[in-house]
Amino acid sequence: MHAKFSFYSVAQMYAIGLEEPVAILLGQDNLYWVVDQGHTSDYLNKGCSLLWGTV
């Protein structure tokens, strides 16, 4: 699961509303991605930067 947002604050509000652990990353497309925490390392290997959450 992932969702992309133009603003970090919107990504945070979306992440807070979910009932599963997620991470927020900044993608190469300059959008904020909310992804399952279990897949964070996959996105980091693709060039995203971790902003919130754990690997």
All heavy atoms as atom14 arrays in JSON, in Angstrom:
{
  "sequence": "MHAKFSFYSVAQMYAIGLEEPVAILLGQDNLYWVVDQGHTSDYLNKGCSLLWGTV",
  "atom14_mask": [
    [1, 1, 1, 1, 1, 1, 1, 1, 0, 0, 0, 0, 0, 0],
    [1, 1, 1, 1, 1, 1, 1, 1, 1, 1, 0, 0, 0, 0],
    [1, 1, 1, 1, 1, 0, 0, 0, 0, 0, 0, 0, 0, 0],
    [1, 1, 1, 1, 1, 1, 1, 1, 1, 0, 0, 0, 0, 0],
    [1, 1, 1, 1, 1, 1, 1, 1, 1, 1, 1, 0, 0, 0],
    [1, 1, 1, 1, 1, 1, 0, 0, 0, 0, 0, 0, 0, 0],
    [1, 1, 1, 1, 1, 1, 1, 1, 1, 1, 1, 0, 0, 0],
    [1, 1, 1, 1, 1, 1, 1, 1, 1, 1, 1, 1, 0, 0],
    [1, 1, 1, 1, 1, 1, 0, 0, 0, 0, 0, 0, 0, 0],
    [1, 1, 1, 1, 1, 1, 1, 0, 0, 0, 0, 0, 0, 0],
    [1, 1, 1, 1, 1, 0, 0, 0, 0, 0, 0, 0, 0, 0],
    [1, 1, 1, 1, 1, 1, 1, 1, 1, 0, 0, 0, 0, 0],
    [1, 1, 1, 1, 1, 1, 1, 1, 0, 0, 0, 0, 0, 0],
    [1, 1, 1, 1, 1, 1, 1, 1, 1, 1, 1, 1, 0, 0],
    [1, 1, 1, 1, 1, 0, 0, 0, 0, 0, 0, 0, 0, 0],
    [1, 1, 1, 1, 1, 1, 1, 1, 0, 0, 0, 0, 0, 0],
    [1, 1, 1, 1, 0, 0, 0, 0, 0, 0, 0, 0, 0, 0],
    [1, 1, 1, 1, 1, 1, 1, 1, 0, 0, 0, 0, 0, 0],
    [1, 1, 1, 1, 1, 1, 1, 1, 1, 0, 0, 0, 0, 0],
    [1, 1, 1, 1, 1, 1, 1, 1, 1, 0, 0, 0, 0, 0],
    [1, 1, 1, 1, 1, 1, 1, 0, 0, 0, 0, 0, 0, 0],
    [1, 1, 1, 1, 1, 1, 1, 0, 0, 0, 0, 0, 0, 0],
    [1, 1, 1, 1, 1, 0, 0, 0, 0, 0, 0, 0, 0, 0],
    [1, 1, 1, 1, 1, 1, 1, 1, 0, 0, 0, 0, 0, 0],
    [1, 1, 1, 1, 1, 1, 1, 1, 0, 0, 0, 0, 0, 0],
    [1, 1, 1, 1, 1, 1, 1, 1, 0, 0, 0, 0, 0, 0],
    [1, 1, 1, 1, 0, 0, 0, 0, 0, 0, 0, 0, 0, 0],
    [1, 1, 1, 1, 1, 1, 1, 1, 1, 0, 0, 0, 0, 0],
    [1, 1, 1, 1, 1, 1, 1, 1, 0, 0, 0, 0, 0, 0],
    [1, 1, 1, 1, 1, 1, 1, 1, 0, 0, 0, 0, 0, 0],
    [1, 1, 1, 1, 1, 1, 1, 1, 0, 0, 0, 0, 0, 0],
    [1, 1, 1, 1, 1, 1, 1, 1, 1, 1, 1, 1, 0, 0],
    [1, 1, 1, 1, 1, 1, 1, 1, 1, 1, 1, 1, 1, 1],
    [1, 1, 1, 1, 1, 1, 1, 0, 0, 0, 0, 0, 0, 0],
    [1, 1, 1, 1, 1, 1, 1, 0, 0, 0, 0, 0, 0, 0],
    [1, 1, 1, 1, 1, 1, 1, 1, 0, 0, 0, 0, 0, 0],
    [1, 1, 1, 1, 1, 1, 1, 1, 1, 0, 0, 0, 0, 0],
    [1, 1, 1, 1, 0, 0, 0, 0, 0, 0, 0, 0, 0, 0],
    [1, 1, 1, 1, 1, 1, 1, 1, 1, 1, 0, 0, 0, 0],
    [1, 1, 1, 1, 1, 1, 1, 0, 0, 0, 0, 0, 0, 0],
    [1, 1, 1, 1, 1, 1, 0, 0, 0, 0, 0, 0, 0, 0],
    [1, 1, 1, 1, 1, 1, 1, 1, 0, 0, 0, 0, 0, 0],
    [1, 1, 1, 1, 1, 1, 1, 1, 1, 1, 1, 1, 0, 0],
    [1, 1, 1, 1, 1, 1, 1, 1, 0, 0, 0, 0, 0, 0],
    [1, 1, 1, 1, 1, 1, 1, 1, 0, 0, 0, 0, 0, 0],
    [1, 1, 1, 1, 1, 1, 1, 1, 1, 0, 0, 0, 0, 0],
    [1, 1, 1, 1, 0, 0, 0, 0, 0, 0, 0, 0, 0, 0],
    [1, 1, 1, 1, 1, 1, 0, 0, 0, 0, 0, 0, 0, 0],
    [1, 1, 1, 1, 1, 1, 0, 0, 0, 0, 0, 0, 0, 0],
    [1, 1, 1, 1, 1, 1, 1, 1, 0, 0, 0, 0, 0, 0],
    [1, 1, 1, 1, 1, 1, 1, 1, 0, 0, 0, 0, 0, 0],
    [1, 1, 1, 1, 1, 1, 1, 1, 1, 1, 1, 1, 1, 1],
    [1, 1, 1, 1, 0, 0, 0, 0, 0, 0, 0, 0, 0, 0],
    [1, 1, 1, 1, 1, 1, 1, 0, 0, 0, 0, 0, 0, 0],
    [1, 1, 1, 1, 1, 1, 1, 0, 0, 0, 0, 0, 0, 0]
  ],
  "atom14_positions": [
    [[0.84, -1.17, 0.0], [0.0, 0.0, 0.0], [0.88, 1.23, 0.0], [1.87, 1.28, 0.71], [-0.88, -0.03, 1.26], [-1.85, 1.1, 1.45], [-1.37, 2.66, 2.2], [-0.46, 2.24, 3.63], [0.0, 0.0, 0.0], [0.0, 0.0, 0.0], [0.0, 0.0, 0.0], [0.0, 0.0, 0.0], [0.0, 0.0, 0.0], [0.0, 0.0, 0.0]],
    [[0.54, 2.18, -0.83], [1.2, 3.47, -0.74], [0.27, 4.54, -1.28], [-0.61, 4.27, -2.09], [2.56, 3.49, -1.45], [2.48, 3.54, -2.94], [2.45, 2.41, -3.71], [2.44, 4.58, -3.79], [2.39, 2.76, -4.99], [2.38, 4.07, -5.06], [0.0, 0.0, 0.0], [0.0, 0.0, 0.0], [0.0, 0.0, 0.0], [0.0, 0.0, 0.0]],
    [[0.48, 5.73, -0.8], [-0.28, 6.89, -1.27], [0.71, 8.04, -1.4], [1.7, 8.11, -0.65], [-1.39, 7.24, -0.28], [0.0, 0.0, 0.0], [0.0, 0.0, 0.0], [0.0, 0.0, 0.0], [0.0, 0.0, 0.0], [0.0, 0.0, 0.0], [0.0, 0.0, 0.0], [0.0, 0.0, 0.0], [0.0, 0.0, 0.0], [0.0, 0.0, 0.0]],
    [[0.47, 8.95, -2.34], [1.36, 10.08, -2.56], [0.61, 11.37, -2.32], [-0.56, 11.5, -2.68], [1.88, 10.08, -4.0], [2.71, 8.88, -4.37], [3.17, 9.0, -5.8], [3.94, 7.79, -6.25], [4.45, 7.95, -7.62], [0.0, 0.0, 0.0], [0.0, 0.0, 0.0], [0.0, 0.0, 0.0], [0.0, 0.0, 0.0], [0.0, 0.0, 0.0]],
    [[1.32, 12.33, -1.71], [0.72, 13.63, -1.41], [1.71, 14.74, -1.74], [2.92, 14.56, -1.65], [0.35, 13.7, 0.08], [-0.64, 12.66, 0.5], [-0.21, 11.47, 1.05], [-1.99, 12.86, 0.31], [-1.12, 10.49, 1.43], [-2.91, 11.89, 0.68], [-2.48, 10.71, 1.24], [0.0, 0.0, 0.0], [0.0, 0.0, 0.0], [0.0, 0.0, 0.0]],
    [[1.18, 15.89, -2.07], [2.01, 17.05, -2.4], [2.54, 17.75, -1.16], [3.55, 18.45, -1.23], [1.22, 18.06, -3.22], [0.79, 17.48, -4.43], [0.0, 0.0, 0.0], [0.0, 0.0, 0.0], [0.0, 0.0, 0.0], [0.0, 0.0, 0.0], [0.0, 0.0, 0.0], [0.0, 0.0, 0.0], [0.0, 0.0, 0.0], [0.0, 0.0, 0.0]],
    [[1.86, 17.58, -0.04], [2.23, 18.29, 1.19], [2.47, 17.3, 2.31], [1.7, 16.36, 2.51], [1.13, 19.28, 1.59], [0.88, 20.33, 0.55], [-0.19, 20.21, -0.32], [1.72, 21.42, 0.43], [-0.42, 21.16, -1.29], [1.49, 22.38, -0.54], [0.43, 22.26, -1.41], [0.0, 0.0, 0.0], [0.0, 0.0, 0.0], [0.0, 0.0, 0.0]],
    [[3.53, 17.55, 3.08], [3.89, 16.67, 4.19], [2.78, 16.61, 5.24], [2.48, 15.55, 5.76], [5.21, 17.14, 4.82], [5.69, 16.27, 5.95], [6.16, 14.99, 5.7], [5.68, 16.73, 7.25], [6.61, 14.18, 6.73], [6.14, 15.93, 8.29], [6.59, 14.65, 8.02], [7.02, 13.85, 9.05], [0.0, 0.0, 0.0], [0.0, 0.0, 0.0]],
    [[2.17, 17.74, 5.53], [1.12, 17.78, 6.56], [-0.07, 16.9, 6.16], [-0.67, 16.25, 7.02], [0.67, 19.21, 6.82], [0.18, 19.8, 5.64], [0.0, 0.0, 0.0], [0.0, 0.0, 0.0], [0.0, 0.0, 0.0], [0.0, 0.0, 0.0], [0.0, 0.0, 0.0], [0.0, 0.0, 0.0], [0.0, 0.0, 0.0], [0.0, 0.0, 0.0]],
    [[-0.39, 16.85, 4.9], [-1.49, 15.99, 4.44], [-1.09, 14.52, 4.57], [-1.9, 13.68, 4.99], [-1.89, 16.33, 2.99], [-2.97, 15.41, 2.48], [-2.33, 17.79, 2.88], [0.0, 0.0, 0.0], [0.0, 0.0, 0.0], [0.0, 0.0, 0.0], [0.0, 0.0, 0.0], [0.0, 0.0, 0.0], [0.0, 0.0, 0.0], [0.0, 0.0, 0.0]],
    [[0.16, 14.22, 4.24], [0.65, 12.84, 4.4], [0.61, 12.42, 5.86], [0.24, 11.29, 6.18], [2.07, 12.73, 3.85], [0.0, 0.0, 0.0], [0.0, 0.0, 0.0], [0.0, 0.0, 0.0], [0.0, 0.0, 0.0], [0.0, 0.0, 0.0], [0.0, 0.0, 0.0], [0.0, 0.0, 0.0], [0.0, 0.0, 0.0], [0.0, 0.0, 0.0]],
    [[0.96, 13.34, 6.77], [0.9, 13.03, 8.2], [-0.53, 12.75, 8.64], [-0.77, 11.8, 9.39], [1.44, 14.21, 9.02], [2.93, 14.32, 9.05], [3.36, 15.48, 9.91], [2.88, 16.59, 9.76], [4.29, 15.22, 10.8], [0.0, 0.0, 0.0], [0.0, 0.0, 0.0], [0.0, 0.0, 0.0], [0.0, 0.0, 0.0], [0.0, 0.0, 0.0]],
    [[-1.47, 13.56, 8.23], [-2.87, 13.36, 8.62], [-3.39, 12.02, 8.09], [-4.12, 11.32, 8.78], [-3.74, 14.51, 8.13], [-3.42, 15.83, 8.79], [-3.51, 15.81, 10.59], [-5.24, 15.53, 10.83], [0.0, 0.0, 0.0], [0.0, 0.0, 0.0], [0.0, 0.0, 0.0], [0.0, 0.0, 0.0], [0.0, 0.0, 0.0], [0.0, 0.0, 0.0]],
    [[-3.02, 11.68, 6.88], [-3.42, 10.4, 6.3], [-2.81, 9.25, 7.11], [-3.5, 8.29, 7.45], [-2.97, 10.33, 4.84], [-3.26, 9.02, 4.17], [-4.55, 8.72, 3.72], [-2.27, 8.08, 3.96], [-4.81, 7.51, 3.09], [-2.53, 6.87, 3.33], [-3.8, 6.6, 2.9], [-4.07, 5.41, 2.28], [0.0, 0.0, 0.0], [0.0, 0.0, 0.0]],
    [[-1.53, 9.36, 7.43], [-0.83, 8.3, 8.17], [-1.42, 8.11, 9.56], [-1.54, 6.99, 10.04], [0.66, 8.62, 8.25], [0.0, 0.0, 0.0], [0.0, 0.0, 0.0], [0.0, 0.0, 0.0], [0.0, 0.0, 0.0], [0.0, 0.0, 0.0], [0.0, 0.0, 0.0], [0.0, 0.0, 0.0], [0.0, 0.0, 0.0], [0.0, 0.0, 0.0]],
    [[-1.77, 9.21, 10.21], [-2.34, 9.13, 11.56], [-3.67, 8.37, 11.56], [-3.99, 7.65, 12.49], [-2.51, 10.54, 12.15], [-1.15, 11.13, 12.48], [-3.39, 10.53, 13.39], [-1.17, 12.6, 12.82], [0.0, 0.0, 0.0], [0.0, 0.0, 0.0], [0.0, 0.0, 0.0], [0.0, 0.0, 0.0], [0.0, 0.0, 0.0], [0.0, 0.0, 0.0]],
    [[-4.42, 8.5, 10.48], [-5.72, 7.86, 10.38], [-5.67, 6.37, 10.08], [-6.69, 5.68, 10.18], [0.0, 0.0, 0.0], [0.0, 0.0, 0.0], [0.0, 0.0, 0.0], [0.0, 0.0, 0.0], [0.0, 0.0, 0.0], [0.0, 0.0, 0.0], [0.0, 0.0, 0.0], [0.0, 0.0, 0.0], [0.0, 0.0, 0.0], [0.0, 0.0, 0.0]],
    [[-4.51, 5.85, 9.72], [-4.39, 4.44, 9.4], [-4.17, 3.62, 10.67], [-3.6, 4.11, 11.64], [-3.22, 4.22, 8.44], [-3.35, 4.88, 7.08], [-2.06, 4.68, 6.27], [-4.53, 4.32, 6.31], [0.0, 0.0, 0.0], [0.0, 0.0, 0.0], [0.0, 0.0, 0.0], [0.0, 0.0, 0.0], [0.0, 0.0, 0.0], [0.0, 0.0, 0.0]],
    [[-4.62, 2.39, 10.63], [-4.47, 1.51, 11.8], [-3.35, 0.51, 11.61], [-3.37, -0.57, 12.2], [-5.79, 0.8, 12.08], [-6.88, 1.75, 12.49], [-8.14, 1.04, 12.93], [-8.09, -0.19, 13.14], [-9.16, 1.71, 13.06], [0.0, 0.0, 0.0], [0.0, 0.0, 0.0], [0.0, 0.0, 0.0], [0.0, 0.0, 0.0], [0.0, 0.0, 0.0]],
    [[-2.38, 0.84, 10.79], [-1.23, -0.03, 10.58], [0.03, 0.83, 10.59], [-0.03, 2.02, 10.31], [-1.35, -0.79, 9.26], [-1.48, 0.11, 8.04], [-1.79, -0.68, 6.79], [-2.91, -1.19, 6.7], [-0.9, -0.77, 5.93], [0.0, 0.0, 0.0], [0.0, 0.0, 0.0], [0.0, 0.0, 0.0], [0.0, 0.0, 0.0], [0.0, 0.0, 0.0]],
    [[1.18, 0.24, 10.92], [2.41, 1.03, 10.95], [2.84, 1.44, 9.54], [2.89, 0.61, 8.63], [3.44, 0.09, 11.59], [2.85, -1.26, 11.53], [1.37, -1.13, 11.36], [0.0, 0.0, 0.0], [0.0, 0.0, 0.0], [0.0, 0.0, 0.0], [0.0, 0.0, 0.0], [0.0, 0.0, 0.0], [0.0, 0.0, 0.0], [0.0, 0.0, 0.0]],
    [[3.11, 2.72, 9.38], [3.51, 3.25, 8.08], [4.74, 4.14, 8.25], [5.11, 4.51, 9.36], [2.38, 4.06, 7.41], [1.2, 3.17, 7.07], [1.95, 5.23, 8.27], [0.0, 0.0, 0.0], [0.0, 0.0, 0.0], [0.0, 0.0, 0.0], [0.0, 0.0, 0.0], [0.0, 0.0, 0.0], [0.0, 0.0, 0.0], [0.0, 0.0, 0.0]],
    [[5.35, 4.47, 7.13], [6.46, 5.4, 7.09], [6.13, 6.47, 6.05], [5.38, 6.22, 5.11], [7.75, 4.69, 6.71], [0.0, 0.0, 0.0], [0.0, 0.0, 0.0], [0.0, 0.0, 0.0], [0.0, 0.0, 0.0], [0.0, 0.0, 0.0], [0.0, 0.0, 0.0], [0.0, 0.0, 0.0], [0.0, 0.0, 0.0], [0.0, 0.0, 0.0]],
    [[6.69, 7.65, 6.23], [6.53, 8.72, 5.25], [7.9, 8.97, 4.63], [8.89, 9.16, 5.34], [5.99, 10.01, 5.89], [4.62, 9.76, 6.52], [5.9, 11.12, 4.84], [4.04, 10.96, 7.25], [0.0, 0.0, 0.0], [0.0, 0.0, 0.0], [0.0, 0.0, 0.0], [0.0, 0.0, 0.0], [0.0, 0.0, 0.0], [0.0, 0.0, 0.0]],
    [[7.94, 8.94, 3.31], [9.19, 9.14, 2.59], [9.02, 10.26, 1.57], [7.9, 10.53, 1.12], [9.57, 7.86, 1.84], [9.73, 6.62, 2.68], [8.59, 5.66, 2.38], [11.04, 5.96, 2.42], [0.0, 0.0, 0.0], [0.0, 0.0, 0.0], [0.0, 0.0, 0.0], [0.0, 0.0, 0.0], [0.0, 0.0, 0.0], [0.0, 0.0, 0.0]],
    [[10.14, 10.88, 1.22], [10.16, 11.84, 0.14], [10.67, 11.11, -1.08], [11.81, 10.62, -1.09], [11.05, 13.04, 0.47], [11.15, 14.11, -0.6], [9.78, 14.74, -0.87], [12.15, 15.18, -0.2], [0.0, 0.0, 0.0], [0.0, 0.0, 0.0], [0.0, 0.0, 0.0], [0.0, 0.0, 0.0], [0.0, 0.0, 0.0], [0.0, 0.0, 0.0]],
    [[9.83, 11.02, -2.12], [10.2, 10.29, -3.32], [10.99, 11.15, -4.29], [11.09, 12.37, -4.15], [0.0, 0.0, 0.0], [0.0, 0.0, 0.0], [0.0, 0.0, 0.0], [0.0, 0.0, 0.0], [0.0, 0.0, 0.0], [0.0, 0.0, 0.0], [0.0, 0.0, 0.0], [0.0, 0.0, 0.0], [0.0, 0.0, 0.0], [0.0, 0.0, 0.0]],
    [[11.55, 10.5, -5.3], [12.31, 11.21, -6.32], [11.42, 12.15, -7.12], [11.91, 13.07, -7.77], [13.0, 10.22, -7.25], [14.13, 9.47, -6.56], [14.82, 8.51, -7.49], [14.2, 7.93, -8.38], [16.11, 8.34, -7.3], [0.0, 0.0, 0.0], [0.0, 0.0, 0.0], [0.0, 0.0, 0.0], [0.0, 0.0, 0.0], [0.0, 0.0, 0.0]],
    [[10.12, 11.94, -7.06], [9.17, 12.8, -7.76], [8.76, 14.02, -6.92], [7.86, 14.76, -7.28], [7.92, 12.02, -8.16], [7.28, 11.29, -7.0], [7.74, 11.44, -5.84], [6.31, 10.55, -7.23], [0.0, 0.0, 0.0], [0.0, 0.0, 0.0], [0.0, 0.0, 0.0], [0.0, 0.0, 0.0], [0.0, 0.0, 0.0], [0.0, 0.0, 0.0]],
    [[9.46, 14.21, -5.78], [9.2, 15.32, -4.84], [7.8, 15.28, -4.24], [7.25, 16.31, -3.88], [9.48, 16.68, -5.48], [10.95, 16.89, -5.73], [11.78, 16.46, -4.94], [11.28, 17.55, -6.82], [0.0, 0.0, 0.0], [0.0, 0.0, 0.0], [0.0, 0.0, 0.0], [0.0, 0.0, 0.0], [0.0, 0.0, 0.0], [0.0, 0.0, 0.0]],
    [[7.23, 14.09, -4.14], [5.97, 13.89, -3.45], [6.24, 13.1, -2.17], [7.24, 12.39, -2.06], [4.98, 13.12, -4.33], [4.5, 13.84, -5.58], [3.64, 12.9, -6.42], [3.73, 15.1, -5.23], [0.0, 0.0, 0.0], [0.0, 0.0, 0.0], [0.0, 0.0, 0.0], [0.0, 0.0, 0.0], [0.0, 0.0, 0.0], [0.0, 0.0, 0.0]],
    [[5.36, 13.26, -1.2], [5.48, 12.56, 0.07], [4.7, 11.26, -0.02], [3.51, 11.27, -0.29], [4.97, 13.45, 1.21], [5.78, 14.7, 1.34], [5.37, 15.89, 0.77], [7.0, 14.69, 2.01], [6.13, 17.04, 0.86], [7.77, 15.83, 2.12], [7.34, 17.0, 1.54], [8.1, 18.14, 1.63], [0.0, 0.0, 0.0], [0.0, 0.0, 0.0]],
    [[5.39, 10.15, 0.18], [4.81, 8.83, 0.04], [4.53, 8.26, 1.43], [5.39, 8.28, 2.3], [5.77, 7.88, -0.67], [6.09, 8.2, -2.08], [6.1, 9.44, -2.69], [6.48, 7.29, -3.09], [6.47, 9.32, -3.99], [6.71, 8.02, -4.28], [6.66, 5.92, -3.1], [7.11, 7.41, -5.46], [7.06, 5.32, -4.28], [7.27, 6.06, -5.44]],
    [[3.34, 7.72, 1.61], [2.98, 6.98, 2.82], [2.98, 5.51, 2.42], [2.21, 5.1, 1.55], [1.6, 7.41, 3.37], [1.24, 6.59, 4.59], [1.59, 8.9, 3.69], [0.0, 0.0, 0.0], [0.0, 0.0, 0.0], [0.0, 0.0, 0.0], [0.0, 0.0, 0.0], [0.0, 0.0, 0.0], [0.0, 0.0, 0.0], [0.0, 0.0, 0.0]],
    [[3.87, 4.73, 3.04], [4.04, 3.32, 2.66], [4.0, 2.43, 3.89], [4.24, 2.88, 5.01], [5.37, 3.1, 1.9], [5.43, 3.95, 0.65], [6.57, 3.37, 2.78], [0.0, 0.0, 0.0], [0.0, 0.0, 0.0], [0.0, 0.0, 0.0], [0.0, 0.0, 0.0], [0.0, 0.0, 0.0], [0.0, 0.0, 0.0], [0.0, 0.0, 0.0]],
    [[3.69, 1.15, 3.68], [3.75, 0.17, 4.77], [5.15, 0.15, 5.34], [6.14, 0.15, 4.6], [3.41, -1.23, 4.24], [1.97, -1.38, 3.84], [1.11, -0.76, 4.49], [1.7, -2.11, 2.87], [0.0, 0.0, 0.0], [0.0, 0.0, 0.0], [0.0, 0.0, 0.0], [0.0, 0.0, 0.0], [0.0, 0.0, 0.0], [0.0, 0.0, 0.0]],
    [[5.24, 0.13, 6.65], [6.55, 0.17, 7.29], [7.42, -1.03, 6.91], [8.63, -0.91, 6.84], [6.37, 0.24, 8.8], [7.49, 0.93, 9.5], [7.13, 1.28, 10.93], [6.39, 0.54, 11.58], [7.63, 2.37, 11.41], [0.0, 0.0, 0.0], [0.0, 0.0, 0.0], [0.0, 0.0, 0.0], [0.0, 0.0, 0.0], [0.0, 0.0, 0.0]],
    [[6.8, -2.14, 6.61], [7.55, -3.33, 6.22], [8.23, -3.22, 4.88], [9.16, -3.96, 4.58], [0.0, 0.0, 0.0], [0.0, 0.0, 0.0], [0.0, 0.0, 0.0], [0.0, 0.0, 0.0], [0.0, 0.0, 0.0], [0.0, 0.0, 0.0], [0.0, 0.0, 0.0], [0.0, 0.0, 0.0], [0.0, 0.0, 0.0], [0.0, 0.0, 0.0]],
    [[7.78, -2.29, 4.04], [8.35, -2.11, 2.7], [9.23, -0.87, 2.6], [9.67, -0.51, 1.51], [7.23, -2.02, 1.67], [6.4, -3.26, 1.59], [6.84, -4.42, 1.0], [5.17, -3.53, 2.05], [5.9, -5.35, 1.1], [4.87, -4.84, 1.74], [0.0, 0.0, 0.0], [0.0, 0.0, 0.0], [0.0, 0.0, 0.0], [0.0, 0.0, 0.0]],
    [[9.53, -0.25, 3.73], [10.3, 0.99, 3.72], [11.66, 0.81, 3.05], [12.07, 1.63, 2.23], [10.49, 1.51, 5.16], [9.21, 1.68, 5.76], [11.23, 2.83, 5.17], [0.0, 0.0, 0.0], [0.0, 0.0, 0.0], [0.0, 0.0, 0.0], [0.0, 0.0, 0.0], [0.0, 0.0, 0.0], [0.0, 0.0, 0.0], [0.0, 0.0, 0.0]],
    [[12.35, -0.27, 3.37], [13.69, -0.47, 2.81], [13.66, -0.61, 1.3], [14.59, -0.19, 0.61], [14.37, -1.68, 3.46], [13.62, -2.84, 3.24], [0.0, 0.0, 0.0], [0.0, 0.0, 0.0], [0.0, 0.0, 0.0], [0.0, 0.0, 0.0], [0.0, 0.0, 0.0], [0.0, 0.0, 0.0], [0.0, 0.0, 0.0], [0.0, 0.0, 0.0]],
    [[12.58, -1.18, 0.76], [12.44, -1.29, -0.69], [12.43, 0.09, -1.34], [13.07, 0.32, -2.37], [11.16, -2.04, -1.07], [11.16, -3.47, -0.58], [12.25, -4.04, -0.36], [10.05, -4.02, -0.41], [0.0, 0.0, 0.0], [0.0, 0.0, 0.0], [0.0, 0.0, 0.0], [0.0, 0.0, 0.0], [0.0, 0.0, 0.0], [0.0, 0.0, 0.0]],
    [[11.68, 1.01, -0.74], [11.59, 2.36, -1.28], [12.88, 3.14, -1.08], [13.26, 3.95, -1.93], [10.4, 3.11, -0.67], [9.08, 2.58, -1.15], [8.35, 1.66, -0.4], [8.54, 2.99, -2.37], [7.14, 1.17, -0.85], [7.33, 2.5, -2.82], [6.63, 1.59, -2.06], [5.43, 1.1, -2.5], [0.0, 0.0, 0.0], [0.0, 0.0, 0.0]],
    [[13.57, 2.89, 0.03], [14.85, 3.54, 0.26], [15.87, 3.1, -0.79], [16.68, 3.91, -1.25], [15.37, 3.24, 1.67], [14.57, 3.86, 2.81], [15.11, 3.36, 4.14], [14.6, 5.37, 2.75], [0.0, 0.0, 0.0], [0.0, 0.0, 0.0], [0.0, 0.0, 0.0], [0.0, 0.0, 0.0], [0.0, 0.0, 0.0], [0.0, 0.0, 0.0]],
    [[15.82, 1.84, -1.18], [16.73, 1.33, -2.22], [16.42, 1.94, -3.58], [17.28, 1.94, -4.46], [16.65, -0.19, -2.3], [17.25, -0.86, -1.08], [18.08, -0.29, -0.4], [16.79, -2.07, -0.8], [0.0, 0.0, 0.0], [0.0, 0.0, 0.0], [0.0, 0.0, 0.0], [0.0, 0.0, 0.0], [0.0, 0.0, 0.0], [0.0, 0.0, 0.0]],
    [[15.2, 2.44, -3.77], [14.81, 3.08, -5.03], [15.12, 4.57, -5.04], [14.8, 5.25, -6.01], [13.32, 2.87, -5.29], [12.94, 1.43, -5.52], [11.45, 1.28, -5.74], [11.06, -0.17, -5.9], [9.61, -0.33, -6.06], [0.0, 0.0, 0.0], [0.0, 0.0, 0.0], [0.0, 0.0, 0.0], [0.0, 0.0, 0.0], [0.0, 0.0, 0.0]],
    [[15.71, 5.09, -3.96], [16.12, 6.49, -3.94], [15.26, 7.42, -3.12], [15.48, 8.62, -3.12], [0.0, 0.0, 0.0], [0.0, 0.0, 0.0], [0.0, 0.0, 0.0], [0.0, 0.0, 0.0], [0.0, 0.0, 0.0], [0.0, 0.0, 0.0], [0.0, 0.0, 0.0], [0.0, 0.0, 0.0], [0.0, 0.0, 0.0], [0.0, 0.0, 0.0]],
    [[14.28, 6.89, -2.39], [13.46, 7.73, -1.52], [14.21, 8.05, -0.24], [15.14, 7.35, 0.14], [12.15, 7.01, -1.17], [11.05, 6.74, -2.56], [0.0, 0.0, 0.0], [0.0, 0.0, 0.0], [0.0, 0.0, 0.0], [0.0, 0.0, 0.0], [0.0, 0.0, 0.0], [0.0, 0.0, 0.0], [0.0, 0.0, 0.0], [0.0, 0.0, 0.0]],
    [[13.8, 9.12, 0.44], [14.4, 9.52, 1.72], [13.38, 9.35, 2.83], [12.25, 9.82, 2.71], [14.84, 10.98, 1.66], [15.79, 11.17, 0.66], [0.0, 0.0, 0.0], [0.0, 0.0, 0.0], [0.0, 0.0, 0.0], [0.0, 0.0, 0.0], [0.0, 0.0, 0.0], [0.0, 0.0, 0.0], [0.0, 0.0, 0.0], [0.0, 0.0, 0.0]],
    [[13.78, 8.7, 3.91], [12.89, 8.47, 5.05], [12.73, 9.74, 5.86], [13.71, 10.36, 6.28], [13.46, 7.35, 5.93], [12.65, 6.97, 7.16], [11.3, 6.37, 6.74], [13.43, 5.97, 8.0], [0.0, 0.0, 0.0], [0.0, 0.0, 0.0], [0.0, 0.0, 0.0], [0.0, 0.0, 0.0], [0.0, 0.0, 0.0], [0.0, 0.0, 0.0]],
    [[11.49, 10.16, 6.08], [11.19, 11.34, 6.86], [10.58, 11.0, 8.21], [10.77, 11.71, 9.19], [10.24, 12.27, 6.1], [10.75, 12.77, 4.74], [9.67, 13.57, 4.05], [12.01, 13.59, 4.93], [0.0, 0.0, 0.0], [0.0, 0.0, 0.0], [0.0, 0.0, 0.0], [0.0, 0.0, 0.0], [0.0, 0.0, 0.0], [0.0, 0.0, 0.0]],
    [[9.77, 9.93, 8.25], [9.07, 9.55, 9.48], [8.84, 8.06, 9.47], [8.41, 7.5, 8.46], [7.74, 10.31, 9.54], [6.95, 10.07, 10.78], [7.24, 10.51, 12.03], [5.73, 9.34, 10.89], [6.28, 10.1, 12.9], [5.33, 9.38, 12.24], [4.93, 8.66, 9.99], [4.18, 8.77, 12.69], [3.79, 8.05, 10.42], [3.42, 8.11, 11.77]],
    [[9.14, 7.4, 10.57], [8.97, 5.95, 10.68], [10.3, 5.28, 10.86], [11.34, 5.92, 11.05], [0.0, 0.0, 0.0], [0.0, 0.0, 0.0], [0.0, 0.0, 0.0], [0.0, 0.0, 0.0], [0.0, 0.0, 0.0], [0.0, 0.0, 0.0], [0.0, 0.0, 0.0], [0.0, 0.0, 0.0], [0.0, 0.0, 0.0], [0.0, 0.0, 0.0]],
    [[10.29, 3.96, 10.77], [11.51, 3.19, 10.92], [11.65, 2.23, 9.76], [10.7, 1.95, 9.04], [11.51, 2.38, 12.23], [10.39, 1.5, 12.24], [11.46, 3.29, 13.44], [0.0, 0.0, 0.0], [0.0, 0.0, 0.0], [0.0, 0.0, 0.0], [0.0, 0.0, 0.0], [0.0, 0.0, 0.0], [0.0, 0.0, 0.0], [0.0, 0.0, 0.0]],
    [[12.85, 1.71, 9.61], [13.14, 0.78, 8.5], [12.81, -0.62, 8.91], [12.96, -1.11, 9.9], [14.6, 0.88, 8.06], [14.91, -0.12, 6.97], [14.9, 2.29, 7.62], [0.0, 0.0, 0.0], [0.0, 0.0, 0.0], [0.0, 0.0, 0.0], [0.0, 0.0, 0.0], [0.0, 0.0, 0.0], [0.0, 0.0, 0.0], [0.0, 0.0, 0.0]]
  ]
}
